[in-house]
């Protein structure tokens, strides 16, 4: 059974093709999708910690920026 993704693999297949003007296989697009999902998950987890530390439930752009800096993204 295939893993369900948050993002559409077909979206990234088209995105990568347009970005690089090359053909991209479904499996390559799927790998890219997993990579982006992992980065997004890590980024949000870190940003959430910054928001909680500040006593907020809402993640702000400043939390995202701090998380990006921490993760070197």
Secondary structure, 3 states (H helix, E strand, C coil): CCCCCCCCHHHHHHHHHHHHCCCCCHHHHHHHHHHHHHHHHHHHHHHHHHHHHCCCCCCCHHHHHHHHHHHCC
